[in-house]
Amino acid sequence: MTAGSAGAEASYKREEGAVAFRLFADASRPTLTVPEQIAASVGDRIISGALAPGDRIIEQDLAAEFAVSRGPIRDAIRVLEREGLVTVLARRGATVTALSAEEVSDIFEVRAGLFSVVARKVALARDPALIAVMEAGVARLNRLAKMKDDQGAYAETSYRLSILSARSCGNERLARMIFALSLQTLRYSKLSLKSITRRRQSARIWQAAFEALCRGDVEAYVDLARRRVEESGAEAVRLLAPAEAHVHGGRAASVRATA
């Protein structure tokens, strides 16, 4: 590892340790309000699976846990709702948003288009600082891809590399559009990258893309970036669709039985 890439690895690890990196990706070093800190903590639980789809977010319990009034808790829930992690229903309160094959198809279609633009800008700029970070990140992905159970670390690493690329693309509006979809994407990416087979396939694409970036092959880099996003989305849809079909089929059978 070169001195530059060693420095990038250290910087990368500092970013990785920031709990709020995921929720507030549009700020390089965010100073968080109390509601934002609470939202970051609860958001981590949702993304990790500690809070499952459909679980209720109980204001009183969170107020007791964080030793605050219910006002900051409601503000935190609004942040989570904005990010698509929580659904708020009148008179029913907040619940963790369910994972949906239809939603993931829509999100990844948009994300693939946005990242094609980001990839082209990144490949044309070829920023040495970003390339050093990418080198460290791709090396880590290759290590994680070989682990039988990475505990979601591969998806987290891939997510951070994508966010750092968006930050470096030189178009703030484009980056904000990507950040707005980022946490929904991370939940689905963790699902799609659970198997070692999928992680190895993804790591091969990341490695090929990095090599294309280094040699200045813009079209190859753009194509590989889009392919990576599309394959991740397709796998999440494949995993979610049978479960949704089973649920809908069970509901239909129940309606027929009571008709």
C-alpha contacts under 8 A as a table, 3 or more apart, distances in Angstrom:
res1	aa1	res2	aa2	distance
1	M	5	S	6.07
1	M	6	A	6.22
2	T	5	S	5.17
2	T	6	A	6.06
3	A	6	A	5.04
3	A	7	G	6.27
4	G	7	G	5.20
4	G	8	A	6.25
4	G	132	A	6.39
5	S	8	A	4.80
5	S	9	E	6.06
5	S	132	A	4.92
5	S	133	V	6.64
5	S	135	E	6.71
5	S	136	A	6.10
6	A	9	E	5.03
6	A	10	A	6.39
6	A	136	A	7.57
7	G	10	A	5.16
7	G	11	S	6.25
8	A	11	S	5.02
8	A	12	Y	5.90
8	A	129	A	7.72
8	A	132	A	5.82
8	A	133	V	4.90
8	A	136	A	6.53
9	E	12	Y	4.94
9	E	13	K	6.18
9	E	133	V	6.62
9	E	136	A	5.28
9	E	137	G	7.45
10	A	13	K	5.19
10	A	14	R	6.40
11	S	14	R	5.14
11	S	15	E	6.40
12	Y	15	E	5.16
12	Y	16	E	6.18
12	Y	133	V	6.88
12	Y	136	A	7.80
12	Y	137	G	7.63
13	K	16	E	4.88
13	K	17	G	6.29
14	R	17	G	5.26
14	R	18	A	6.83
15	E	18	A	5.40
15	E	21	F	6.98
16	E	19	V	7.64
16	E	21	F	7.48
16	E	160	R	7.82
18	A	21	F	5.40
19	V	22	R	7.00
19	V	40	A	6.80
19	V	41	S	7.52
19	V	44	D	7.56
20	A	23	L	5.37
20	A	24	F	5.85
20	A	25	A	7.78
20	A	30	P	7.79
20	A	37	Q	7.56
20	A	40	A	5.45
20	A	41	S	8.00
21	F	24	F	5.52
21	F	25	A	5.32
22	R	25	A	5.51
22	R	40	A	7.99
22	R	182	S	7.90
22	R	183	L	6.96
23	L	39	A	7.98
23	L	40	A	5.98
23	L	43	G	7.25
23	L	83	E	7.94
23	L	183	L	7.05
24	F	27	A	5.93
24	F	30	P	7.14
25	A	28	S	7.14
25	A	163	I	7.06
25	A	179	F	6.31
26	D	167	R	7.76
26	D	175	A	7.80
26	D	176	R	6.64
26	D	179	F	6.58
27	A	30	P	5.32
32	L	35	P	7.93
32	L	36	E	5.53
32	L	37	Q	5.87
33	T	36	E	5.12
33	T	37	Q	6.18
34	V	37	Q	5.08
34	V	38	I	6.29
34	V	72	P	6.82
35	P	38	I	5.08
35	P	39	A	6.05
35	P	72	P	4.93
35	P	73	I	6.29
35	P	75	D	5.72
35	P	76	A	4.57
36	E	39	A	4.87
36	E	40	A	6.03
36	E	76	A	5.92
36	E	79	V	7.35
37	Q	40	A	5.09
37	Q	41	S	6.31
38	I	41	S	5.13
38	I	42	V	6.17
38	I	66	F	7.64
38	I	73	I	7.25
38	I	76	A	6.03
39	A	42	V	5.21
39	A	43	G	5.71
39	A	76	A	4.71
39	A	77	I	6.72
39	A	79	V	6.52
39	A	80	L	6.24
40	A	43	G	4.99
40	A	44	D	6.14
41	S	44	D	5.24
41	S	45	R	6.67
42	V	45	R	5.11
42	V	46	I	6.43
43	G	46	I	5.08
43	G	47	I	6.17
43	G	80	L	6.89
43	G	85	L	7.21
44	D	47	I	5.19
44	D	48	S	5.97
45	R	48	S	5.18
45	R	49	G	6.07
45	R	50	A	4.93
45	R	51	L	5.50
46	I	49	G	5.18
46	I	50	A	6.01
46	I	51	L	4.74
46	I	52	A	6.50
46	I	85	L	7.22
46	I	96	V	7.19
47	I	50	A	7.71
47	I	51	L	7.89
47	I	183	L	7.88
47	I	186	L	7.33
47	I	187	R	5.63
48	S	51	L	7.60
48	S	152	G	7.77
49	G	52	A	5.39
51	L	55	D	6.27
51	L	96	V	7.17
52	A	55	D	5.56
52	A	96	V	6.60
53	P	95	T	7.52
53	P	96	V	4.87
53	P	97	T	5.49
53	P	98	A	4.57
53	P	99	L	6.82
54	G	95	T	5.45
54	G	96	V	5.02
54	G	97	T	6.26
54	G	98	A	6.02
55	D	95	T	5.35
55	D	96	V	5.38
56	R	93	G	7.57
56	R	94	A	5.91
56	R	95	T	4.24
56	R	96	V	6.47
57	I	62	L	8.00
57	I	93	G	7.45
57	I	94	A	5.28
57	I	95	T	5.38
57	I	96	V	7.12
58	I	61	D	5.52
58	I	62	L	6.46
58	I	93	G	7.77
58	I	94	A	7.39
59	E	62	L	5.24
59	E	63	A	6.04
59	E	70	R	6.35
59	E	73	I	6.21
59	E	74	R	7.22
60	Q	63	A	5.07
60	Q	64	A	6.28
60	Q	70	R	6.81
61	D	64	A	5.22
61	D	65	E	6.19
62	L	65	E	4.92
62	L	66	F	6.06
62	L	73	I	6.87
63	A	66	F	5.43
63	A	67	A	5.59
63	A	68	V	5.08
63	A	69	S	5.69
63	A	70	R	5.64
63	A	73	I	6.38
64	A	67	A	5.00
64	A	68	V	6.79
68	V	71	G	7.99
68	V	72	P	6.94
68	V	73	I	7.71
69	S	72	P	6.39
69	S	73	I	7.20
70	R	73	I	5.00
70	R	74	R	6.20
71	G	74	R	5.25
71	G	75	D	6.39
72	P	75	D	4.97
72	P	76	A	6.11
73	I	76	A	4.98
73	I	77	I	6.20
74	R	77	I	5.02
74	R	78	R	6.29
75	D	78	R	5.11
75	D	79	V	6.52
76	A	79	V	5.11
76	A	80	L	6.41
77	I	80	L	5.00
77	I	81	E	6.04
77	I	86	V	7.19
77	I	94	A	7.53
78	R	81	E	4.94
78	R	82	R	6.12
79	V	82	R	5.11
79	V	83	E	6.40
80	L	83	E	5.08
80	L	84	G	6.34
80	L	85	L	5.33
80	L	86	V	5.46
81	E	84	G	5.08
81	E	85	L	5.79
81	E	86	V	4.58
81	E	87	T	5.81
81	E	88	V	7.08
82	R	85	L	7.69
82	R	86	V	8.00
83	E	86	V	7.68
83	E	180	A	6.69
83	E	181	L	7.41
83	E	183	L	6.57
83	E	184	Q	7.24
84	G	87	T	7.22
84	G	97	T	6.96
84	G	183	L	7.47
84	G	184	Q	6.18
85	L	96	V	6.03
85	L	97	T	5.40
85	L	183	L	7.45
85	L	184	Q	6.79
86	V	94	A	6.33
86	V	95	T	5.59
86	V	96	V	4.55
86	V	97	T	4.83
87	T	94	A	5.53
87	T	95	T	5.42
87	T	96	V	6.22
87	T	97	T	5.34
88	V	92	R	7.50
88	V	93	G	5.52
88	V	94	A	4.28
88	V	95	T	6.53
89	L	92	R	5.31
89	L	93	G	5.47
89	L	94	A	6.39
90	A	93	G	6.40
99	L	103	E	7.59
99	L	104	V	7.83
99	L	188	Y	7.62
99	L	240	L	7.73
100	S	103	E	5.14
100	S	104	V	6.19
100	S	240	L	6.76
100	S	244	E	7.85
101	A	104	V	5.22
101	A	105	S	6.16
101	A	236	A	7.21
101	A	237	V	4.80
101	A	238	R	7.91
101	A	240	L	5.44
101	A	241	A	5.68
101	A	244	E	7.78
102	E	105	S	5.21
102	E	106	D	6.36
102	E	237	V	7.66
103	E	106	D	5.15
103	E	107	I	6.04
104	V	107	I	5.05
104	V	108	F	5.93
104	V	185	T	7.64
104	V	188	Y	6.94
104	V	233	G	6.39
104	V	236	A	7.14
104	V	237	V	6.61
105	S	108	F	5.50
105	S	109	E	6.10
105	S	233	G	6.38
105	S	234	A	7.38
105	S	237	V	6.67
106	D	109	E	5.27
106	D	110	V	6.45
107	I	110	V	5.33
107	I	111	R	6.04
107	I	181	L	7.17
107	I	185	T	7.20
108	F	111	R	4.72
108	F	112	A	5.81
108	F	185	T	7.43
108	F	229	V	6.65
108	F	230	E	6.52
108	F	233	G	5.50
109	E	112	A	5.32
109	E	113	G	6.60
109	E	230	E	7.21
110	V	113	G	5.32
110	V	114	L	6.30
111	R	114	L	5.06
111	R	115	F	5.95
111	R	178	I	6.96
111	R	181	L	7.65
111	R	229	V	7.23
112	A	115	F	5.25
112	A	116	S	6.15
112	A	225	A	7.90
112	A	226	R	5.21
112	A	227	R	7.93
112	A	229	V	5.60
112	A	230	E	6.31
113	G	116	S	5.22
113	G	117	V	6.81
113	G	226	R	7.33
114	L	117	V	5.39
114	L	118	V	6.43
114	L	174	L	7.33
114	L	178	I	7.00
115	F	118	V	4.73
115	F	119	A	5.79
115	F	166	A	7.93
115	F	225	A	6.85
115	F	226	R	6.61
116	S	119	A	5.16
116	S	120	R	6.28
116	S	222	V	5.51
116	S	223	D	7.45
116	S	225	A	6.55
116	S	226	R	5.71
117	V	120	R	5.24
117	V	121	K	6.37
117	V	222	V	7.86
118	V	121	K	5.21
118	V	122	V	6.09
118	V	165	S	7.20
118	V	166	A	6.11
118	V	169	C	5.71
118	V	174	L	7.85
119	A	122	V	5.05
119	A	123	A	5.95
119	A	165	S	7.76
119	A	169	C	7.86
119	A	221	Y	6.71
119	A	222	V	5.22
119	A	225	A	6.57
120	R	123	A	5.14
120	R	124	L	6.11
120	R	218	V	6.33
120	R	219	E	7.64
120	R	221	Y	7.49
120	R	222	V	5.71
121	K	124	L	5.23
121	K	125	A	6.13
121	K	169	C	5.57
121	K	170	G	7.57
122	V	125	A	5.20
122	V	126	R	5.84
122	V	127	D	7.34
122	V	165	S	7.01
122	V	168	S	7.10
122	V	169	C	5.45
123	A	126	R	5.23
123	A	213	L	5.74
123	A	216	G	6.66
123	A	217	D	7.53
123	A	218	V	5.36
123	A	221	Y	6.91
123	A	222	V	7.88
124	L	216	G	7.62
124	L	218	V	6.67
126	R	130	L	7.65
126	R	131	I	6.99
126	R	213	L	7.16
126	R	214	C	7.78
126	R	216	G	7.68
127	D	130	L	5.38
127	D	131	I	6.21
128	P	131	I	4.99
128	P	132	A	6.17
129	A	132	A	5.21
129	A	133	V	6.43
130	L	133	V	5.04
130	L	134	M	6.02
130	L	164	L	7.83
130	L	165	S	7.37
130	L	168	S	7.35
131	I	134	M	4.91
131	I	135	E	6.07
131	I	214	C	7.62
132	A	135	E	5.08
132	A	136	A	6.48
133	V	136	A	5.22
133	V	137	G	6.08
134	M	137	G	4.93
134	M	138	V	5.86
134	M	161	L	6.81
134	M	210	F	7.20
135	E	138	V	5.36
135	E	139	A	6.17
135	E	210	F	7.35
136	A	139	A	5.23
136	A	140	R	6.34
137	G	140	R	5.09
137	G	141	L	6.24
137	G	157	T	6.93
137	G	158	S	7.86
137	G	161	L	6.69
138	V	141	L	4.88
138	V	142	N	6.20
138	V	203	A	7.48
138	V	206	W	6.49
138	V	207	Q	6.36
138	V	210	F	7.63
139	A	142	N	5.17
139	A	143	R	6.47
140	R	143	R	5.09
140	R	144	L	6.17
140	R	157	T	7.79
141	L	144	L	5.05
141	L	145	A	5.93
141	L	154	Y	6.02
141	L	157	T	6.87
141	L	158	S	7.32
141	L	203	A	6.06
142	N	145	A	5.19
142	N	146	K	6.84
142	N	200	R	7.59
142	N	203	A	5.75
143	R	146	K	5.65
143	R	147	M	7.21
144	L	147	M	5.38
144	L	150	D	6.14
144	L	153	A	7.22
144	L	154	Y	5.78
145	A	150	D	7.70
145	A	154	Y	6.92
145	A	196	I	6.34
145	A	199	R	5.04
145	A	200	R	5.03
145	A	203	A	6.53
146	K	196	I	7.02
146	K	200	R	7.01
147	M	150	D	5.64
147	M	196	I	7.11
148	K	196	I	6.09
149	D	152	G	7.99
149	D	194	K	7.92
149	D	196	I	7.60
150	D	153	A	5.52
150	D	154	Y	6.48
151	Q	154	Y	7.95
152	G	155	A	5.57
152	G	156	E	6.40
152	G	190	K	5.97
152	G	193	L	7.86
152	G	194	K	7.11
153	A	156	E	5.01
153	A	157	T	6.08
154	Y	157	T	5.16
154	Y	158	S	6.17
154	Y	193	L	7.55
154	Y	199	R	7.32
155	A	158	S	5.10
155	A	159	Y	6.00
155	A	186	L	7.07
155	A	189	S	6.01
155	A	190	K	5.37
155	A	193	L	6.47
156	E	159	Y	5.03
156	E	160	R	6.27
156	E	186	L	7.38
156	E	190	K	7.81
157	T	160	R	5.18
157	T	161	L	6.31
158	S	161	L	5.23
158	S	162	S	6.26
159	Y	162	S	5.15
159	Y	163	I	6.24
159	Y	182	S	7.98
159	Y	186	L	6.63
160	R	163	I	5.02
160	R	164	L	6.05
161	L	164	L	5.13
161	L	165	S	6.11
162	S	165	S	5.08
162	S	166	A	6.26
163	I	166	A	5.04
163	I	167	R	6.17
163	I	179	F	7.40
164	L	167	R	4.99
164	L	168	S	6.24
165	S	168	S	5.11
165	S	169	C	6.24
166	A	169	C	5.29
166	A	174	L	7.73
166	A	175	A	5.10
166	A	178	I	7.33
167	R	170	G	7.20
167	R	172	E	7.46
167	R	175	A	6.05
169	C	172	E	7.95
169	C	175	A	7.54
171	N	174	L	5.41
171	N	175	A	6.26
172	E	175	A	4.98
172	E	176	R	6.13
173	R	176	R	5.16
173	R	177	M	6.36
174	L	177	M	5.17
174	L	178	I	6.51
175	A	178	I	5.16
175	A	179	F	6.20
176	R	179	F	4.91
176	R	180	A	6.14
177	M	180	A	5.22
177	M	181	L	6.93
178	I	181	L	5.42
178	I	182	S	6.10
179	F	182	S	4.87
179	F	183	L	7.77
180	A	183	L	7.64
181	L	184	Q	5.79
181	L	185	T	6.15
182	S	185	T	5.02
182	S	186	L	6.16
183	L	186	L	4.93
183	L	187	R	6.45
184	Q	187	R	5.43
184	Q	188	Y	6.63
185	T	188	Y	5.27
185	T	189	S	5.96
186	L	189	S	4.90
186	L	190	K	6.12
187	R	190	K	5.37
187	R	191	L	6.65
188	Y	191	L	5.09
188	Y	192	S	6.22
188	Y	233	G	7.47
188	Y	236	A	6.08
189	S	192	S	4.98
189	S	193	L	5.92
189	S	232	S	6.34
189	S	233	G	7.42
189	S	236	A	7.18
190	K	193	L	5.29
190	K	194	K	6.16
191	L	194	K	5.58
191	L	236	A	6.19
192	S	195	S	7.58
192	S	198	R	7.36
192	S	232	S	5.81
192	S	233	G	7.28
192	S	235	E	5.27
192	S	236	A	4.69
192	S	239	L	7.58
193	L	196	I	7.45
193	L	198	R	5.57
193	L	199	R	5.48
193	L	232	S	7.39
194	K	198	R	7.31
194	K	199	R	7.36
195	S	198	R	5.42
195	S	199	R	6.40
196	I	199	R	5.03
196	I	200	R	6.10
197	T	200	R	5.32
197	T	201	Q	6.27
198	R	201	Q	5.03
198	R	202	S	6.08
199	R	202	S	5.03
199	R	203	A	6.02
200	R	203	A	5.02
200	R	204	R	6.26
201	Q	204	R	5.30
201	Q	205	I	6.64
202	S	205	I	5.17
202	S	206	W	6.30
202	S	228	R	6.54
203	A	206	W	4.99
203	A	207	Q	6.05
204	R	207	Q	5.11
204	R	208	A	6.11
205	I	208	A	5.10
205	I	209	A	6.00
205	I	224	L	6.37
205	I	225	A	7.97
205	I	228	R	6.51
206	W	209	A	5.06
206	W	210	F	6.13
206	W	224	L	7.75
206	W	225	A	7.88
206	W	228	R	7.70
207	Q	210	F	5.14
207	Q	211	E	6.27
208	A	211	E	5.15
208	A	212	A	6.21
208	A	224	L	7.58
209	A	212	A	5.01
209	A	213	L	6.16
209	A	220	A	7.16
209	A	221	Y	5.05
209	A	224	L	5.76
209	A	225	A	6.93
210	F	213	L	5.00
210	F	214	C	6.23
210	F	221	Y	7.55
211	E	214	C	5.11
211	E	215	R	6.35
212	A	215	R	5.30
212	A	216	G	6.07
212	A	217	D	5.03
212	A	218	V	7.17
212	A	220	A	6.17
212	A	221	Y	5.45
213	L	216	G	5.11
213	L	217	D	6.03
213	L	218	V	6.86
213	L	221	Y	5.98
214	C	217	D	7.77
217	D	220	A	5.59
217	D	221	Y	6.27
218	V	221	Y	5.18
218	V	222	V	6.21
219	E	222	V	5.16
219	E	223	D	6.10
220	A	223	D	5.14
220	A	224	L	6.07
221	Y	224	L	5.25
221	Y	225	A	6.13
222	V	225	A	5.18
222	V	226	R	6.28
223	D	226	R	5.28
223	D	227	R	6.09
224	L	227	R	4.94
224	L	228	R	6.07
225	A	228	R	5.28
225	A	229	V	6.57
226	R	229	V	5.33
226	R	230	E	6.16
227	R	230	E	5.10
227	R	231	E	5.98
228	R	231	E	5.39
228	R	232	S	6.26
229	V	232	S	5.25
229	V	233	G	6.27
230	E	233	G	5.17
230	E	234	A	6.09
231	E	234	A	5.05
231	E	235	E	6.21
232	S	235	E	5.33
232	S	236	A	6.43
233	G	236	A	5.19
233	G	237	V	6.27
234	A	237	V	5.14
234	A	238	R	6.16
235	E	238	R	4.96
235	E	239	L	6.27
236	A	239	L	5.20
236	A	240	L	6.13
237	V	240	L	5.15
237	V	241	A	5.75
238	R	241	A	5.63
238	R	242	P	7.37
239	L	242	P	6.69
239	L	243	A	7.60
240	L	243	A	5.56
240	L	244	E	6.33
241	A	244	E	5.17
241	A	245	A	6.09
242	P	245	A	5.02
242	P	246	H	6.15
243	A	246	H	5.08
243	A	247	V	6.32
244	E	247	V	5.08
244	E	248	H	6.14
245	A	248	H	5.15
245	A	249	G	5.85
246	H	249	G	5.02
246	H	250	G	6.03
247	V	250	G	5.13
247	V	251	R	6.30
248	H	251	R	5.09
248	H	252	A	6.20
249	G	252	A	5.08
249	G	253	A	6.19
250	G	253	A	5.12
250	G	254	S	6.18
251	R	254	S	5.02
251	R	255	V	6.26
252	A	255	V	5.11
252	A	256	R	6.27
253	A	256	R	5.10
253	A	257	A	6.11
254	S	257	A	5.08
254	S	258	T	6.35
255	V	258	T	5.32
255	V	259	A	6.05
256	R	259	A	5.11
